[in-house]
Amino acid sequence: MLERYVKKILQARVYDAARETPLSEARFLSKRLKNSIWIKREDLQPVFSFKVRGAYNCMAQLSEEQKACGVITASAGNHAQGLALSARQMGVKATIVMPRITPDIKVQAVKARGAKVVLKGDAFNEALEYALQLVEEKGYTYIPPYDHPDVIAGQGTLAMEVLRQHAGPLHAIFVPVGGGGLIAGVAAYVKYLRPEVKVIGVEPEDAACLKAALEKDRRVVLEQVGLFAEGVAVAQIGKEPFKICREYVDDVITVNTDEICAAVKDIFEDTRAVSEPSGAVSLAGLKKYVEQTGIEDEHLVCINSGANTNFDRLQHIAERTELGEKREAILAVTIPEQPGSFKQFCRVVGKRMVTEFCYRYADTEHAQIYVGVSVKPGGEDRLELVQALQSAGYPVIDLTDNELAKLHIRHLGGGRSPNAGDEAVYRFEFPERPGALMNFLRHLGQDWNISLFHYRNHGSAYGRVLVALQIPEGESGNINEYFDRIGYRYWAESDNPAYQLFLG
Ligand SMILES: Cc1ncc(COP(=O)(O)O)c(C=O)c1O
C-alpha cells in the first residue's frame, strides 16, 4: 500500500495552485524546549492552508468530461477555499455548499475565488446531503475533503517537501488530525522512505476521532465534537485514511483548548504568523510530547496547517494563552474584610504580576477574592505561590484548571451587595507597569473599606480599576480632593445606570 501511495505522491499535481512552503526553525521554542523545532509554514499557501494540495490533486485526476460538468463539495472551511482556488485555476465550475451558520468572512473568501456558494442546512451533515443530491441531479463530481486517495496523495506532497528540506536526523513529525487526509499522506510517504521517523497525530481532546478508532481498532463516531479548532473537528476518521493510520501512525496525542491557544502564541512569537486554532494543534502536541518524554537535542517538525481565523477570536485566544502555558494561576483566596487587607495580600503575592483581581463585599468578616497571578511555566512557581499564601494564613483554592471559573465566574463574580452601605464607586486609570497595581493601592490608603474591586490586566498601556469605597456620610466631601492629589485619572460612577442595575 505504501509504495502505491508514494508513487501517487511523487506524481501528484499540486504546484499549479499550491507552493512549496518553507520549513522554518523556531529559535525561541527550540531554546525553550531544548530540541530543534521546525515549523512547516502551510499558512503561507495562497489560501492560507495546506488543503489546496489535496483539492487540486484530486481535481487534476478528473477526466475532461467530469471537469466540464463541474465540481462540488460541502465544507465551511479550508477545503472550500482550496477547491475554489483549484477550480478557478483549471477553469472548472465549482459549487460549494456551506451550512447557513458559516461566518460571512468564509463565504466571501470562497465567492472571491469565483465559486458558487449555496447556503443550506444548519449543520454540516445537511450541507453534505444537499451537495450529494446535487451530484445526482446535476452530474457534478464530488471532491471530498479527506477520504480519497488523490486527496491523501496531494496532502502527502507536504511530507515530500519536509524530507527534502530537512535531510538530516529527524525524530518525529507531528501532524494535526481532522478526517485524517493529511496524516495519511504524511505517514505513507515518511514510513516508506524514513521508517525511523515517528509520525505522531495530534487531536483536540474533545475531537479525538483517530485516537478513539485506534483504541477500538475500528472507526467510531464521536457523539459530540468540540468545535474550537474547527478545521480538525471531525466526528469520524476517514475510511481510506484509517487504513493507513492503523498501520503507520506511531502515536496520537490529545491537547486541550488552553494548550492550543498557547501554541498559537508560540507560533506567533517565532514566526509572527497568526495561526488558526487547528493550525497550532500539532505544535501543542509536540510540546506535550517533549514534556512527557523528556527528550533533548532531537529534531522535531510540526505543521502550521492553517491561518484562516476570524479576527474577533484572537481576544479569546490571547486570554486563554496564559493559562495554556500555565503562566497564569487563577486562585480563590479568602482575606479578612478590613481596611488594608488588600494591600497586605498584594505584599504576599510579591513581585509577581497580578493579572486579574475581582472582589465584592459579602459580610463583615471575610472577603472572597478571585485573583489571577502571572507565574513561571511548569507548575512549581504556582505551587510556591499557593504555599506562600497559605503560610500567610489565607485559605486558597486553586482554580487554574476550573472551566467554570475561567469561562463564567470571571465575568460574574461580584453582583449586588445589599450589605455594602455608604458605597461610592469610582473608575480609575493609571499607567500600566510592573508594580502599578500595588502602587495604586498604596495611594488609595487605608482610610476606607473597599467593598468592590475589579482589575484586569489587558496588556494595554493603562491599567483600569473599578473600585467602591465605603465612605461614611460627612466624609465624602473630601474625597475628590484626596483623589485629585493621587494624580490618576478617575470618574465618579455611583450614578452610572450600569452600576446601579447590576451592582448597586
Ligand atoms: C487548518 C487545518 N489543519 C488540519 C486539518 C486536518 O486535516 P485532515 O482533515 O486531512 O486530517 C484541517 C482540515 O480541514 C485544517 O483545515
The ligand as an SDF file (V2000), in Angstrom:
LIG
                    3D

 16 16  0  0  0  0  0  0  0  0999 V2000
   -6.0020   24.0970    9.3490 C   0  0  0  0  0  0  0  0  0  0  0  0
   -6.2790   22.6330    9.2760 C   0  0  0  0  0  0  0  0  0  0  0  0
   -5.4590   21.7860    9.9160 N   0  0  0  0  0  0  0  0  0  0  0  0
   -5.6640   20.4620    9.9010 C   0  0  0  0  0  0  0  0  0  0  0  0
   -6.7260   19.9010    9.2320 C   0  0  0  0  0  0  0  0  0  0  0  0
   -6.9340   18.4030    9.2710 C   0  0  0  0  0  0  0  0  0  0  0  0
   -6.7770   17.7800    8.0420 O   0  0  0  0  0  0  0  0  0  0  0  0
   -7.4230   16.3520    7.7560 P   0  0  0  0  0  0  0  0  0  0  0  0
   -8.9140   16.5110    7.7300 O   0  0  0  0  0  0  0  0  0  0  0  0
   -6.8550   15.9590    6.4480 O   0  0  0  0  0  0  0  0  0  0  0  0
   -6.9810   15.4510    8.8740 O   0  0  0  0  0  0  0  0  0  0  0  0
   -7.6110   20.7390    8.5370 C   0  0  0  0  0  0  0  0  0  0  0  0
   -8.7610   20.2060    7.8010 C   0  0  0  0  0  0  0  0  0  0  0  0
   -9.5500   20.9160    7.2340 O   0  0  0  0  0  0  0  0  0  0  0  0
   -7.3790   22.1380    8.5570 C   0  0  0  0  0  0  0  0  0  0  0  0
   -8.2030   22.9980    7.9070 O   0  0  0  0  0  0  0  0  0  0  0  0
  1  2  1  0
  2  3  1  0
  2 15  2  0
  3  4  2  0
  4  5  1  0
  5  6  1  0
  5 12  2  0
  6  7  1  0
  7  8  1  0
  8  9  2  0
  8 10  1  0
  8 11  1  0
 12 13  1  0
 12 15  1  0
 13 14  2  0
 15 16  1  0
M  END
$$$$
